[in-house]
Amino acid sequence: MSVKQNITLRLDAHEVRLSVDRDKEEIYRKAAVTLNETYRRYAAAYPQLSVEKLWVYTALEVAVNLHSDIREKDLIPVKDKIEALNRLIEEKIK
């Protein structure tokens, strides 16, 4: 049985609280860093866009990168986790 751990991630101004497998904590934290870096890059490049639109661009870039990796490495389990994170992000910005 996997040991769960409660973590809080900060995605821009949003806090995301999750219960994750302890051995996956680092992956979630790295994913949050990637999302924040991508979001900040779009925010700097397109300051006129709304927060929601910036997250759409961020999600799209992460999804494109994911699909490129899947095609190259056949990482289908990773796709499911990224989609779950994208759903969490969409819930938080609504």
PDB file as gemmi writes it, atoms N, CA and C in Angstrom:
CRYST1    1.000    1.000    1.000  90.00  90.00  90.00 P 1                      
ATOM      1  N   MET A   1       0.850  -1.169   0.000  1.00  0.00           N  
ATOM      2  CA  MET A   1       0.000   0.000   0.000  1.00  0.00           C  
ATOM      3  C   MET A   1       0.898   1.236   0.000  1.00  0.00           C  
ATOM      4  N   SER A   2       0.536   2.207  -0.809  1.00  0.00           N  
ATOM      5  CA  SER A   2       1.297   3.452  -0.894  1.00  0.00           C  
ATOM      6  C   SER A   2       0.977   4.345   0.293  1.00  0.00           C  
ATOM      7  N   VAL A   3       2.003   4.976   0.797  1.00  0.00           N  
ATOM      8  CA  VAL A   3       1.827   5.934   1.884  1.00  0.00           C  
ATOM      9  C   VAL A   3       1.501   7.282   1.261  1.00  0.00           C  
ATOM     10  N   LYS A   4       0.397   7.865   1.694  1.00  0.00           N  
ATOM     11  CA  LYS A   4      -0.039   9.157   1.163  1.00  0.00           C  
ATOM     12  C   LYS A   4       0.554  10.290   1.985  1.00  0.00           C  
ATOM     13  N   GLN A   5       0.742  11.397   1.321  1.00  0.00           N  
ATOM     14  CA  GLN A   5       1.259  12.597   1.968  1.00  0.00           C  
ATOM     15  C   GLN A   5       0.452  13.775   1.473  1.00  0.00           C  
ATOM     16  N   ASN A   6       0.066  14.657   2.381  1.00  0.00           N  
ATOM     17  CA  ASN A   6      -0.630  15.878   2.003  1.00  0.00           C  
ATOM     18  C   ASN A   6       0.404  16.926   1.639  1.00  0.00           C  
ATOM     19  N   ILE A   7       0.220  17.536   0.466  1.00  0.00           N  
ATOM     20  CA  ILE A   7       1.122  18.600   0.037  1.00  0.00           C  
ATOM     21  C   ILE A   7       0.290  19.777  -0.456  1.00  0.00           C  
ATOM     22  N   THR A   8       0.901  20.932  -0.440  1.00  0.00           N  
ATOM     23  CA  THR A   8       0.294  22.131  -0.987  1.00  0.00           C  
ATOM     24  C   THR A   8       1.251  22.689  -2.030  1.00  0.00           C  
ATOM     25  N   LEU A   9       0.729  22.876  -3.228  1.00  0.00           N  
ATOM     26  CA  LEU A   9       1.510  23.449  -4.316  1.00  0.00           C  
ATOM     27  C   LEU A   9       0.972  24.837  -4.618  1.00  0.00           C  
ATOM     28  N   ARG A  10       1.844  25.724  -5.002  1.00  0.00           N  
ATOM     29  CA  ARG A  10       1.435  27.080  -5.381  1.00  0.00           C  
ATOM     30  C   ARG A  10       1.594  27.206  -6.884  1.00  0.00           C  
ATOM     31  N   LEU A  11       0.473  27.455  -7.557  1.00  0.00           N  
ATOM     32  CA  LEU A  11       0.460  27.691  -8.992  1.00  0.00           C  
ATOM     33  C   LEU A  11      -0.006  29.125  -9.200  1.00  0.00           C  
ATOM     34  N   ASP A  12       0.954  30.001  -9.478  1.00  0.00           N  
ATOM     35  CA  ASP A  12       0.721  31.438  -9.543  1.00  0.00           C  
ATOM     36  C   ASP A  12       0.114  31.861  -8.209  1.00  0.00           C  
ATOM     37  N   ALA A  13      -1.095  32.407  -8.212  1.00  0.00           N  
ATOM     38  CA  ALA A  13      -1.719  32.876  -6.971  1.00  0.00           C  
ATOM     39  C   ALA A  13      -2.606  31.803  -6.341  1.00  0.00           C  
ATOM     40  N   HIS A  14      -2.593  30.619  -6.905  1.00  0.00           N  
ATOM     41  CA  HIS A  14      -3.502  29.559  -6.460  1.00  0.00           C  
ATOM     42  C   HIS A  14      -2.756  28.509  -5.641  1.00  0.00           C  
ATOM     43  N   GLU A  15      -3.365  28.090  -4.547  1.00  0.00           N  
ATOM     44  CA  GLU A  15      -2.845  26.968  -3.772  1.00  0.00           C  
ATOM     45  C   GLU A  15      -3.625  25.718  -4.150  1.00  0.00           C  
ATOM     46  N   VAL A  16      -2.886  24.651  -4.368  1.00  0.00           N  
ATOM     47  CA  VAL A  16      -3.493  23.371  -4.695  1.00  0.00           C  
ATOM     48  C   VAL A  16      -3.073  22.386  -3.608  1.00  0.00           C  
ATOM     49  N   ARG A  17      -4.066  21.880  -2.886  1.00  0.00           N  
ATOM     50  CA  ARG A  17      -3.791  20.904  -1.817  1.00  0.00           C  
ATOM     51  C   ARG A  17      -4.144  19.515  -2.345  1.00  0.00           C  
ATOM     52  N   LEU A  18      -3.183  18.621  -2.198  1.00  0.00           N  
ATOM     53  CA  LEU A  18      -3.350  17.278  -2.728  1.00  0.00           C  
ATOM     54  C   LEU A  18      -2.881  16.247  -1.718  1.00  0.00           C  
ATOM     55  N   SER A  19      -3.427  15.053  -1.830  1.00  0.00           N  
ATOM     56  CA  SER A  19      -2.917  13.904  -1.106  1.00  0.00           C  
ATOM     57  C   SER A  19      -2.297  13.002  -2.170  1.00  0.00           C  
ATOM     58  N   VAL A  20      -0.970  12.854  -2.109  1.00  0.00           N  
ATOM     59  CA  VAL A  20      -0.256  12.122  -3.155  1.00  0.00           C  
ATOM     60  C   VAL A  20       0.562  11.003  -2.533  1.00  0.00           C  
ATOM     61  N   ASP A  21       0.894  10.030  -3.348  1.00  0.00           N  
ATOM     62  CA  ASP A  21       1.808   8.989  -2.893  1.00  0.00           C  
ATOM     63  C   ASP A  21       3.127   9.647  -2.522  1.00  0.00           C  
ATOM     64  N   ARG A  22       3.659   9.258  -1.390  1.00  0.00           N  
ATOM     65  CA  ARG A  22       4.902   9.863  -0.883  1.00  0.00           C  
ATOM     66  C   ARG A  22       6.021   9.787  -1.933  1.00  0.00           C  
ATOM     67  N   ASP A  23       6.090   8.686  -2.661  1.00  0.00           N  
ATOM     68  CA  ASP A  23       7.165   8.545  -3.648  1.00  0.00           C  
ATOM     69  C   ASP A  23       6.945   9.395  -4.901  1.00  0.00           C  
ATOM     70  N   LYS A  24       5.792  10.048  -5.019  1.00  0.00           N  
ATOM     71  CA  LYS A  24       5.505  10.915  -6.164  1.00  0.00           C  
ATOM     72  C   LYS A  24       5.575  12.401  -5.812  1.00  0.00           C  
ATOM     73  N   GLU A  25       5.834  12.712  -4.555  1.00  0.00           N  
ATOM     74  CA  GLU A  25       5.833  14.115  -4.122  1.00  0.00           C  
ATOM     75  C   GLU A  25       6.779  14.966  -4.960  1.00  0.00           C  
ATOM     76  N   GLU A  26       7.982  14.509  -5.171  1.00  0.00           N  
ATOM     77  CA  GLU A  26       8.968  15.284  -5.921  1.00  0.00           C  
ATOM     78  C   GLU A  26       8.488  15.564  -7.341  1.00  0.00           C  
ATOM     79  N   ILE A  27       7.840  14.597  -7.939  1.00  0.00           N  
ATOM     80  CA  ILE A  27       7.330  14.771  -9.300  1.00  0.00           C  
ATOM     81  C   ILE A  27       6.272  15.873  -9.326  1.00  0.00           C  
ATOM     82  N   TYR A  28       5.360  15.865  -8.360  1.00  0.00           N  
ATOM     83  CA  TYR A  28       4.339  16.909  -8.288  1.00  0.00           C  
ATOM     84  C   TYR A  28       4.977  18.282  -8.095  1.00  0.00           C  
ATOM     85  N   ARG A  29       5.977  18.339  -7.249  1.00  0.00           N  
ATOM     86  CA  ARG A  29       6.641  19.630  -7.000  1.00  0.00           C  
ATOM     87  C   ARG A  29       7.373  20.123  -8.245  1.00  0.00           C  
ATOM     88  N   LYS A  30       8.026  19.219  -8.967  1.00  0.00           N  
ATOM     89  CA  LYS A  30       8.694  19.602 -10.215  1.00  0.00           C  
ATOM     90  C   LYS A  30       7.674  20.034 -11.266  1.00  0.00           C  
ATOM     91  N   ALA A  31       6.536  19.365 -11.308  1.00  0.00           N  
ATOM     92  CA  ALA A  31       5.485  19.750 -12.244  1.00  0.00           C  
ATOM     93  C   ALA A  31       4.985  21.163 -11.939  1.00  0.00           C  
ATOM     94  N   ALA A  32       4.844  21.477 -10.665  1.00  0.00           N  
ATOM     95  CA  ALA A  32       4.407  22.823 -10.275  1.00  0.00           C  
ATOM     96  C   ALA A  32       5.435  23.864 -10.703  1.00  0.00           C  
ATOM     97  N   VAL A  33       6.708  23.547 -10.551  1.00  0.00           N  
ATOM     98  CA  VAL A  33       7.762  24.474 -10.993  1.00  0.00           C  
ATOM     99  C   VAL A  33       7.667  24.689 -12.499  1.00  0.00           C  
ATOM    100  N   THR A  34       7.513  23.620 -13.242  1.00  0.00           N  
ATOM    101  CA  THR A  34       7.385  23.726 -14.703  1.00  0.00           C  
ATOM    102  C   THR A  34       6.196  24.592 -15.086  1.00  0.00           C  
ATOM    103  N   LEU A  35       5.053  24.346 -14.440  1.00  0.00           N  
ATOM    104  CA  LEU A  35       3.861  25.137 -14.745  1.00  0.00           C  
ATOM    105  C   LEU A  35       4.068  26.607 -14.407  1.00  0.00           C  
ATOM    106  N   ASN A  36       4.639  26.894 -13.256  1.00  0.00           N  
ATOM    107  CA  ASN A  36       4.874  28.277 -12.866  1.00  0.00           C  
ATOM    108  C   ASN A  36       5.845  28.978 -13.813  1.00  0.00           C  
ATOM    109  N   GLU A  37       6.918  28.298 -14.205  1.00  0.00           N  
ATOM    110  CA  GLU A  37       7.885  28.896 -15.131  1.00  0.00           C  
ATOM    111  C   GLU A  37       7.228  29.189 -16.479  1.00  0.00           C  
ATOM    112  N   THR A  38       6.448  28.254 -16.967  1.00  0.00           N  
ATOM    113  CA  THR A  38       5.772  28.433 -18.253  1.00  0.00           C  
ATOM    114  C   THR A  38       4.759  29.559 -18.162  1.00  0.00           C  
ATOM    115  N   TYR A  39       3.994  29.578 -17.084  1.00  0.00           N  
ATOM    116  CA  TYR A  39       2.999  30.639 -16.879  1.00  0.00           C  
ATOM    117  C   TYR A  39       3.676  32.014 -16.845  1.00  0.00           C  
ATOM    118  N   ARG A  40       4.759  32.128 -16.090  1.00  0.00           N  
ATOM    119  CA  ARG A  40       5.453  33.424 -15.966  1.00  0.00           C  
ATOM    120  C   ARG A  40       6.008  33.889 -17.310  1.00  0.00           C  
ATOM    121  N   ARG A  41       6.482  32.947 -18.109  1.00  0.00           N  
ATOM    122  CA  ARG A  41       6.992  33.301 -19.436  1.00  0.00           C  
ATOM    123  C   ARG A  41       5.879  33.877 -20.307  1.00  0.00           C  
ATOM    124  N   TYR A  42       4.716  33.247 -20.271  1.00  0.00           N  
ATOM    125  CA  TYR A  42       3.589  33.770 -21.049  1.00  0.00           C  
ATOM    126  C   TYR A  42       3.089  35.094 -20.477  1.00  0.00           C  
ATOM    127  N   ALA A  43       3.059  35.220 -19.162  1.00  0.00           N  
ATOM    128  CA  ALA A  43       2.612  36.468 -18.531  1.00  0.00           C  
ATOM    129  C   ALA A  43       3.524  37.632 -18.922  1.00  0.00           C  
ATOM    130  N   ALA A  44       4.826  37.374 -19.010  1.00  0.00           N  
ATOM    131  CA  ALA A  44       5.770  38.416 -19.410  1.00  0.00           C  
ATOM    132  C   ALA A  44       5.627  38.762 -20.886  1.00  0.00           C  
ATOM    133  N   ALA A  45       5.383  37.747 -21.700  1.00  0.00           N  
ATOM    134  CA  ALA A  45       5.280  37.960 -23.147  1.00  0.00           C  
ATOM    135  C   ALA A  45       3.939  38.576 -23.556  1.00  0.00           C  
ATOM    136  N   TYR A  46       2.890  38.279 -22.800  1.00  0.00           N  
ATOM    137  CA  TYR A  46       1.535  38.741 -23.141  1.00  0.00           C  
ATOM    138  C   TYR A  46       0.848  39.346 -21.918  1.00  0.00           C  
ATOM    139  N   PRO A  47       1.337  40.491 -21.441  1.00  0.00           N  
ATOM    140  CA  PRO A  47       0.771  41.078 -20.222  1.00  0.00           C  
ATOM    141  C   PRO A  47      -0.693  41.500 -20.359  1.00  0.00           C  
ATOM    142  N   GLN A  48      -1.169  41.634 -21.577  1.00  0.00           N  
ATOM    143  CA  GLN A  48      -2.549  42.046 -21.788  1.00  0.00           C  
ATOM    144  C   GLN A  48      -3.552  40.900 -21.626  1.00  0.00           C  
ATOM    145  N   LEU A  49      -3.070  39.671 -21.575  1.00  0.00           N  
ATOM    146  CA  LEU A  49      -3.983  38.522 -21.473  1.00  0.00           C  
ATOM    147  C   LEU A  49      -4.478  38.335 -20.045  1.00  0.00           C  
ATOM    148  N   SER A  50      -5.681  37.800 -19.938  1.00  0.00           N  
ATOM    149  CA  SER A  50      -6.252  37.495 -18.624  1.00  0.00           C  
ATOM    150  C   SER A  50      -5.524  36.304 -18.012  1.00  0.00           C  
ATOM    151  N   VAL A  51      -5.674  36.163 -16.706  1.00  0.00           N  
ATOM    152  CA  VAL A  51      -5.068  35.029 -15.999  1.00  0.00           C  
ATOM    153  C   VAL A  51      -5.573  33.716 -16.595  1.00  0.00           C  
ATOM    154  N   GLU A  52      -6.859  33.648 -16.870  1.00  0.00           N  
ATOM    155  CA  GLU A  52      -7.428  32.415 -17.421  1.00  0.00           C  
ATOM    156  C   GLU A  52      -6.798  32.072 -18.765  1.00  0.00           C  
ATOM    157  N   LYS A  53      -6.633  33.079 -19.615  1.00  0.00           N  
ATOM    158  CA  LYS A  53      -6.054  32.843 -20.939  1.00  0.00           C  
ATOM    159  C   LYS A  53      -4.589  32.417 -20.809  1.00  0.00           C  
ATOM    160  N   LEU A  54      -3.866  33.028 -19.860  1.00  0.00           N  
ATOM    161  CA  LEU A  54      -2.476  32.639 -19.647  1.00  0.00           C  
ATOM    162  C   LEU A  54      -2.375  31.174 -19.225  1.00  0.00           C  
ATOM    163  N   TRP A  55      -3.317  30.729 -18.373  1.00  0.00           N  
ATOM    164  CA  TRP A  55      -3.301  29.323 -17.969  1.00  0.00           C  
ATOM    165  C   TRP A  55      -3.657  28.409 -19.132  1.00  0.00           C  
ATOM    166  N   VAL A  56      -4.499  28.882 -20.051  1.00  0.00           N  
ATOM    167  CA  VAL A  56      -4.823  28.087 -21.243  1.00  0.00           C  
ATOM    168  C   VAL A  56      -3.562  27.895 -22.087  1.00  0.00           C  
ATOM    169  N   TYR A  57      -2.826  28.985 -22.309  1.00  0.00           N  
ATOM    170  CA  TYR A  57      -1.575  28.889 -23.066  1.00  0.00           C  
ATOM    171  C   TYR A  57      -0.579  27.965 -22.357  1.00  0.00           C  
ATOM    172  N   THR A  58      -0.500  28.090 -21.044  1.00  0.00           N  
ATOM    173  CA  THR A  58       0.398  27.252 -20.257  1.00  0.00           C  
ATOM    174  C   THR A  58       0.018  25.780 -20.401  1.00  0.00           C  
ATOM    175  N   ALA A  59      -1.254  25.490 -20.231  1.00  0.00           N  
ATOM    176  CA  ALA A  59      -1.723  24.102 -20.347  1.00  0.00           C  
ATOM    177  C   ALA A  59      -1.451  23.565 -21.749  1.00  0.00           C  
ATOM    178  N   LEU A  60      -1.670  24.393 -22.760  1.00  0.00           N  
ATOM    179  CA  LEU A  60      -1.433  23.947 -24.130  1.00  0.00           C  
ATOM    180  C   LEU A  60       0.037  23.610 -24.353  1.00  0.00           C  
ATOM    181  N   GLU A  61       0.932  24.481 -23.895  1.00  0.00           N  
ATOM    182  CA  GLU A  61       2.359  24.196 -24.077  1.00  0.00           C  
ATOM    183  C   GLU A  61       2.772  22.923 -23.353  1.00  0.00           C  
ATOM    184  N   VAL A  62       2.319  22.759 -22.121  1.00  0.00           N  
ATOM    185  CA  VAL A  62       2.661  21.557 -21.362  1.00  0.00           C  
ATOM    186  C   VAL A  62       2.093  20.323 -22.072  1.00  0.00           C  
ATOM    187  N   ALA A  63       0.883  20.427 -22.586  1.00  0.00           N  
ATOM    188  CA  ALA A  63       0.270  19.296 -23.293  1.00  0.00           C  
ATOM    189  C   ALA A  63       1.028  18.975 -24.580  1.00  0.00           C  
ATOM    190  N   VAL A  64       1.442  19.994 -25.315  1.00  0.00           N  
ATOM    191  CA  VAL A  64       2.217  19.767 -26.543  1.00  0.00           C  
ATOM    192  C   VAL A  64       3.532  19.071 -26.208  1.00  0.00           C  
ATOM    193  N   ASN A  65       4.210  19.567 -25.173  1.00  0.00           N  
ATOM    194  CA  ASN A  65       5.465  18.926 -24.755  1.00  0.00           C  
ATOM    195  C   ASN A  65       5.228  17.482 -24.324  1.00  0.00           C  
ATOM    196  N   LEU A  66       4.151  17.266 -23.613  1.00  0.00           N  
ATOM    197  CA  LEU A  66       3.810  15.922 -23.176  1.00  0.00           C  
ATOM    198  C   LEU A  66       3.616  14.995 -24.370  1.00  0.00           C  
ATOM    199  N   HIS A  67       2.825  15.443 -25.346  1.00  0.00           N  
ATOM    200  CA  HIS A  67       2.537  14.591 -26.501  1.00  0.00           C  
ATOM    201  C   HIS A  67       3.788  14.332 -27.347  1.00  0.00           C  
ATOM    202  N   SER A  68       4.682  15.293 -27.394  1.00  0.00           N  
ATOM    203  CA  SER A  68       5.952  15.072 -28.093  1.00  0.00           C  
ATOM    204  C   SER A  68       6.741  13.980 -27.388  1.00  0.00           C  
ATOM    205  N   ASP A  69       6.768  14.048 -26.063  1.00  0.00           N  
ATOM    206  CA  ASP A  69       7.471  13.019 -25.293  1.00  0.00           C  
ATOM    207  C   ASP A  69       6.821  11.656 -25.465  1.00  0.00           C  
ATOM    208  N   ILE A  70       5.513  11.627 -25.474  1.00  0.00           N  
ATOM    209  CA  ILE A  70       4.796  10.347 -25.629  1.00  0.00           C  
ATOM    210  C   ILE A  70       5.153   9.719 -26.966  1.00  0.00           C  
ATOM    211  N   ARG A  71       5.134  10.538 -27.981  1.00  0.00           N  
ATOM    212  CA  ARG A  71       5.451  10.019 -29.311  1.00  0.00           C  
ATOM    213  C   ARG A  71       6.876   9.461 -29.323  1.00  0.00           C  
ATOM    214  N   GLU A  72       7.796  10.174 -28.670  1.00  0.00           N  
ATOM    215  CA  GLU A  72       9.192   9.753 -28.678  1.00  0.00           C  
ATOM    216  C   GLU A  72       9.457   8.606 -27.713  1.00  0.00           C  
ATOM    217  N   LYS A  73       8.816   8.584 -26.568  1.00  0.00           N  
ATOM    218  CA  LYS A  73       9.170   7.625 -25.517  1.00  0.00           C  
ATOM    219  C   LYS A  73       8.027   6.718 -25.096  1.00  0.00           C  
ATOM    220  N   ASP A  74       6.833   6.924 -25.657  1.00  0.00           N  
ATOM    221  CA  ASP A  74       5.659   6.135 -25.308  1.00  0.00           C  
ATOM    222  C   ASP A  74       5.370   6.209 -23.804  1.00  0.00           C  
ATOM    223  N   LEU A  75       5.149   7.451 -23.330  1.00  0.00           N  
ATOM    224  CA  LEU A  75       4.932   7.694 -21.902  1.00  0.00           C  
ATOM    225  C   LEU A  75       3.456   7.906 -21.577  1.00  0.00           C  
ATOM    226  N   ILE A  76       2.614   7.020 -21.937  1.00  0.00           N  
ATOM    227  CA  ILE A  76       1.176   7.174 -21.729  1.00  0.00           C  
ATOM    228  C   ILE A  76       0.798   7.353 -20.253  1.00  0.00           C  
ATOM    229  N   PRO A  77       1.403   6.673 -19.295  1.00  0.00           N  
ATOM    230  CA  PRO A  77       1.035   6.924 -17.888  1.00  0.00           C  
ATOM    231  C   PRO A  77       1.286   8.378 -17.465  1.00  0.00           C  
ATOM    232  N   VAL A  78       2.313   8.996 -18.019  1.00  0.00           N  
ATOM    233  CA  VAL A  78       2.605  10.395 -17.704  1.00  0.00           C  
ATOM    234  C   VAL A  78       1.479  11.293 -18.207  1.00  0.00           C  
ATOM    235  N   LYS A  79       0.957  10.995 -19.365  1.00  0.00           N  
ATOM    236  CA  LYS A  79      -0.146  11.773 -19.944  1.00  0.00           C  
ATOM    237  C   LYS A  79      -1.325  11.842 -18.982  1.00  0.00           C  
ATOM    238  N   ASP A  80      -1.675  10.743 -18.385  1.00  0.00           N  
ATOM    239  CA  ASP A  80      -2.797  10.717 -17.451  1.00  0.00           C  
ATOM    240  C   ASP A  80      -2.553  11.635 -16.256  1.00  0.00           C  
ATOM    241  N   LYS A  81      -1.333  11.647 -15.762  1.00  0.00           N  
ATOM    242  CA  LYS A  81      -1.014  12.498 -14.618  1.00  0.00           C  
ATOM    243  C   LYS A  81      -1.039  13.979 -15.003  1.00  0.00           C  
ATOM    244  N   ILE A  82      -0.521  14.321 -16.172  1.00  0.00           N  
ATOM    245  CA  ILE A  82      -0.547  15.711 -16.625  1.00  0.00           C  
ATOM    246  C   ILE A  82      -1.984  16.164 -16.845  1.00  0.00           C  
ATOM    247  N   GLU A  83      -2.804  15.312 -17.419  1.00  0.00           N  
ATOM    248  CA  GLU A  83      -4.208  15.669 -17.611  1.00  0.00           C  
ATOM    249  C   GLU A  83      -4.904  15.892 -16.270  1.00  0.00           C  
ATOM    250  N   ALA A  84      -4.580  15.088 -15.283  1.00  0.00           N  
ATOM    251  CA  ALA A  84      -5.149  15.275 -13.943  1.00  0.00           C  
ATOM    252  C   ALA A  84      -4.719  16.622 -13.375  1.00  0.00           C  
ATOM    253  N   LEU A  85      -3.453  16.976 -13.554  1.00  0.00           N  
ATOM    254  CA  LEU A  85      -2.978  18.283 -13.096  1.00  0.00           C  
ATOM    255  C   LEU A  85      -3.666  19.411 -13.851  1.00  0.00           C  
ATOM    256  N   ASN A  86      -3.851  19.241 -15.152  1.00  0.00           N  
ATOM    257  CA  ASN A  86      -4.558  20.258 -15.938  1.00  0.00           C  
ATOM    258  C   ASN A  86      -5.995  20.425 -15.450  1.00  0.00           C  
ATOM    259  N   ARG A  87      -6.640  19.310 -15.091  1.00  0.00           N  
ATOM    260  CA  ARG A  87      -8.009  19.409 -14.556  1.00  0.00           C  
ATOM    261  C   ARG A  87      -8.015  20.175 -13.234  1.00  0.00           C  
ATOM    262  N   LEU A  88      -7.020  19.916 -12.386  1.00  0.00           N  
ATOM    263  CA  LEU A  88      -6.916  20.660 -11.113  1.00  0.00           C  
ATOM    264  C   LEU A  88      -6.720  22.146 -11.369  1.00  0.00           C  
ATOM    265  N   ILE A  89      -5.881  22.471 -12.316  1.00  0.00           N  
ATOM    266  CA  ILE A  89      -5.638  23.878 -12.650  1.00  0.00           C  
ATOM    267  C   ILE A  89      -6.925  24.518 -13.143  1.00  0.00           C  
ATOM    268  N   GLU A  90      -7.628  23.840 -14.046  1.00  0.00           N  
ATOM    269  CA  GLU A  90      -8.879  24.380 -14.579  1.00  0.00           C  
ATOM    270  C   GLU A  90      -9.893  24.592 -13.472  1.00  0.00           C  
ATOM    271  N   GLU A  91      -9.974  23.671 -12.511  1.00  0.00           N  
ATOM    272  CA  GLU A  91     -10.896  23.838 -11.386  1.00  0.00           C  
ATOM    273  C   GLU A  91     -10.524  25.054 -10.549  1.00  0.00           C  
ATOM    274  N   LYS A  92      -9.240  25.271 -10.353  1.00  0.00           N  
ATOM    275  CA  LYS A  92      -8.786  26.386  -9.499  1.00  0.00           C  
ATOM    276  C   LYS A  92      -8.996  27.741 -10.172  1.00  0.00           C  
ATOM    277  N   ILE A  93      -8.943  27.811 -11.497  1.00  0.00           N  
ATOM    278  CA  ILE A  93      -9.109  29.116 -12.141  1.00  0.00           C  
ATOM    279  C   ILE A  93     -10.560  29.446 -12.442  1.00  0.00           C  
ATOM    280  N   LYS A  94     -11.446  28.499 -12.192  1.00  0.00           N  
ATOM    281  CA  LYS A  94     -12.883  28.773 -12.419  1.00  0.00           C  
ATOM    282  C   LYS A  94     -13.491  29.459 -11.239  1.00  0.00           C  
TER     283      LYS A  94                                                      
END                                                                             
